[in-house]
């Protein structure tokens, strides 16, 4: 495994690799969710590249850019079986004269895009840049950030990337809590309260099996459950999985998306019906 910090060096290496390149973009502080993406990349690809870059352009001014958890040494240990870690510096990704941004219209304006208006512009831009640098054949992303997955599929299609985007299942703790680097912020009590996200999603699944399919009724029940556990709902939406459009009734293979504040920590999760 090699650690590459230079954009030019990473480009030169990736263009000379003879085989399929699998790419996993991360902001570091890796957990089993990230490592499940690496495992999938190993199955499909000859070479695996993981980037570690805390991308400032996807954080709003009042968010946790400075405090976002980091542990590069631990990340390196966890990635000992891959080919390359790409660890660029901020000034190489966004030099002083940087002026170009990627916007995926409509689908990036809803849900997390409402709460975090510039977030997906930052996400789409950094992933576009990284794909150009690492020359990826496959991009592996977790389904926990489901809106992000759909946005990046749209971007790669619209911009004619050769890259195939692969969505991988959510990895959870035994309790049901979806793995997230931000779980580190949770106290013991907050971690228990955070289980209300998974419980609410399971409630929607049970309701569907019992014939309770009205979206608004499900959303109201889910919100009540979360608020009883001390959570503050940012949004709960029931959507078509392909185009992210809201639907009035639950149906098979639709998605329930959820974003909740547990004290100051914002967590997202989703489930397929």
C-alpha positions in Angstrom: 0.0 0.0 0.0 1.3 3.4 -1.0 0.3 6.8 0.4 0.1 9.4 -2.4 -0.3 13.1 -1.5 0.4 14.8 -4.8 -2.5 15.2 -7.3 -0.1 14.9 -10.3 1.6 11.8 -8.9 -1.8 10.2 -8.3 -2.9 11.0 -11.9 0.2 9.6 -13.4 0.0 6.4 -11.4 -3.7 5.8 -12.1 -3.4 6.4 -15.8 -0.7 3.7 -16.0 -2.5 1.0 -14.0 -3.4 -2.0 -16.1 -6.7 -3.2 -14.8 -10.0 -2.1 -13.3 -9.7 0.6 -10.7 -12.1 0.7 -7.7 -12.4 4.0 -5.8 -13.8 4.7 -2.3 -13.9 8.4 -1.4 -13.9 9.1 2.4 -13.3 11.9 4.9 -11.4 9.5 7.1 -12.0 8.3 10.6 -12.9 5.0 9.1 -15.4 2.4 10.4 -16.8 -0.9 9.2 -19.1 0.9 6.9 -16.2 2.3 4.9 -14.4 -1.0 5.1 -17.4 -2.8 3.6 -17.0 -0.6 0.5 -13.4 -1.5 0.3 -14.3 -5.2 0.4 -16.8 -4.7 -2.5 -14.1 -2.9 -4.4 -11.7 -5.8 -3.9 -14.3 -8.2 -5.4 -14.8 -6.2 -8.6 -11.5 -4.6 -9.2 -7.8 -5.2 -9.8 -6.7 -2.1 -7.9 -8.3 -0.3 -5.0 -7.8 3.4 -4.2 -9.2 5.1 -1.1 -9.1 8.9 -0.7 -9.0 10.6 2.7 -9.9 14.2 2.5 -12.1 16.3 4.8 -13.8 18.4 2.1 -14.3 21.9 3.4 -16.7 22.9 0.6 -19.5 20.5 1.8 -19.6 22.0 5.2 -21.7 25.1 6.0 -20.1 27.9 8.1 -21.8 26.8 11.3 -21.0 23.1 10.9 -18.3 20.8 12.3 -15.5 21.2 9.8 -12.9 22.0 12.5 -14.0 19.3 14.9 -14.8 16.6 12.4 -13.1 13.4 13.8 -9.7 12.6 12.3 -7.3 9.7 12.9 -5.0 9.2 9.9 -2.7 6.7 11.5 -5.6 4.5 12.5 -7.0 4.8 9.0 -3.7 3.7 7.4 -3.7 0.6 9.6 -7.3 -0.3 8.5 -6.4 0.1 4.8 -3.3 -2.1 4.8 -4.7 -4.4 2.1 -5.5 -1.7 -0.5 -3.1 -0.4 -3.3 -3.2 3.3 -2.7 -4.4 5.9 -0.2 -4.8 9.3 -1.8 -4.3 11.9 0.9 -4.3 15.3 -0.9 -3.8 18.7 0.8 -6.4 21.3 0.8 -4.3 23.8 -1.2 -3.9 21.2 -4.0 -7.6 20.5 -4.3 -8.7 24.1 -3.9 -5.9 26.5 -4.8 -6.3 30.3 -4.2 -7.6 30.9 -7.8 -10.2 28.1 -7.7 -13.5 29.0 -9.4 -15.3 25.9 -10.7 -18.2 24.2 -9.0 -20.6 21.4 -10.0 -24.3 21.7 -9.3 -26.8 18.8 -9.9 -30.1 20.6 -10.2 -33.4 19.8 -8.5 -32.5 16.5 -6.8 -29.8 18.1 -4.7 -32.1 20.9 -3.6 -34.5 18.7 -1.6 -34.1 17.0 1.9 -30.5 17.4 3.0 -30.1 20.1 0.3 -32.7 22.3 2.1 -31.0 22.0 5.4 -27.5 22.3 4.0 -27.9 24.5 0.9 -24.3 24.3 -0.5 -23.6 20.8 0.7 -24.2 18.9 -2.5 -22.4 21.5 -4.6 -19.3 20.6 -2.5 -19.9 16.9 -2.7 -20.4 16.8 -6.4 -17.4 19.0 -7.0 -15.0 17.0 -4.9 -16.1 13.7 -6.3 -15.9 15.0 -9.8 -12.3 16.2 -9.2 -11.4 12.9 -7.5 -12.8 10.8 -10.3 -10.7 12.8 -12.8 -7.6 12.3 -10.6 -7.9 8.5 -9.9 -9.3 7.5 -13.2 -11.9 5.1 -11.5 -13.8 2.4 -13.3 -16.0 1.9 -10.3 -17.1 4.3 -7.5 -18.3 2.6 -4.3 -20.7 4.6 -2.1 -22.8 3.6 1.0 -26.6 3.7 0.8 -26.7 5.5 4.2 -26.2 8.8 2.3 -29.0 7.8 -0.2 -29.6 11.2 -1.6 -25.9 11.6 -2.2 -25.8 8.3 -4.0 -28.6 9.3 -6.4 -27.0 12.8 -6.9 -23.6 11.3 -7.8 -25.1 8.7 -10.1 -26.8 11.6 -11.9 -23.6 13.6 -12.1 -21.5 10.8 -13.5 -24.2 10.0 -16.1 -24.7 13.7 -17.1 -20.9 14.4 -17.4 -20.2 11.2 -19.3 -17.9 9.6 -16.8 -16.8 6.1 -17.6 -17.2 5.3 -13.9 -20.0 3.0 -12.8 -21.4 4.0 -9.4 -22.1 1.1 -7.0 -24.4 1.6 -4.0 -23.6 -0.7 -1.0 -25.8 -1.7 1.9 -25.9 0.3 5.2 -23.8 -1.2 7.9 -25.3 -1.1 11.4 -24.4 -1.8 14.9 -26.2 -4.7 16.5 -28.6 -2.1 18.0 -29.6 -1.0 14.6 -27.8 2.4 14.7 -26.2 3.1 11.3 -22.5 3.5 11.5 -21.3 7.1 11.1 -18.1 8.9 11.9 -20.3 11.5 13.7 -21.5 8.8 16.1 -18.3 9.7 18.0 -20.1 12.9 19.2 -22.8 11.0 21.0 -22.8 10.5 24.7 -24.1 7.2 26.1 -27.6 8.6 26.7 -27.6 10.3 23.2 -26.5 7.0 21.6 -29.6 5.3 23.2 -31.8 8.1 22.0 -30.3 7.8 18.5 -31.8 4.3 18.2 -35.1 6.1 17.6 -34.1 6.7 14.0 -33.9 2.9 13.3 -37.0 2.2 15.4 -38.9 4.8 13.4 -37.8 3.3 10.1 -38.8 -0.1 11.3 -42.2 1.2 12.2 -42.7 2.3 8.6 -41.8 -1.2 7.4 -44.2 -2.8 9.9 -47.0 -0.3 8.9 -46.5 -1.2 5.2 -46.9 -4.9 6.0 -50.0 -4.1 7.9 -51.5 -2.1 5.1 -50.9 1.4 6.6 -49.5 3.0 3.5 -50.5 6.7 3.7 -47.2 8.6 3.7 -48.3 11.4 5.9 -49.7 9.1 8.5 -46.5 7.1 8.6 -44.4 10.3 8.8 -46.5 11.6 11.8 -46.1 8.3 13.7 -42.4 8.2 13.0 -41.9 11.8 14.1 -43.9 11.2 17.3 -41.7 8.2 18.2 -38.5 10.2 17.6 -39.6 13.2 19.6 -40.6 11.0 22.5 -37.0 9.9 22.6 -35.7 13.5 22.7 -34.8 13.8 19.0 -35.6 16.8 16.8 -36.7 15.9 13.3 -35.0 17.8 10.5 -37.1 15.9 7.9 -38.8 12.6 7.3 -39.7 11.8 3.7 -41.1 8.9 1.7 -39.7 8.9 -1.9 -39.4 7.0 -5.1 -35.9 5.4 -5.0 -35.1 6.2 -8.6 -35.9 9.9 -8.9 -36.2 11.1 -5.2 -39.7 12.4 -5.8 -42.0 12.4 -2.8 -44.9 9.8 -3.0 -48.2 9.9 -1.2 -48.4 6.1 -0.4 -45.7 3.6 0.5 -45.0 1.0 -2.1 -42.4 -1.8 -2.6 -38.9 -0.6 -3.1 -39.6 3.0 -2.1 -37.3 4.7 0.4 -38.0 6.3 3.7 -35.4 9.0 4.4 -34.8 10.6 7.8 -32.6 13.3 9.3 -32.7 14.0 13.1 -30.8 16.1 15.6 -29.8 14.2 18.7 -28.8 17.2 20.8 -26.3 18.9 18.5 -25.4 15.9 16.3 -27.3 15.6 13.0 -27.8 11.9 11.9 -29.2 10.6 8.7 -30.6 7.1 7.9 -33.0 5.4 5.5 -34.6 2.1 4.7 -36.0 0.5 1.6 -39.6 -0.8 2.0 
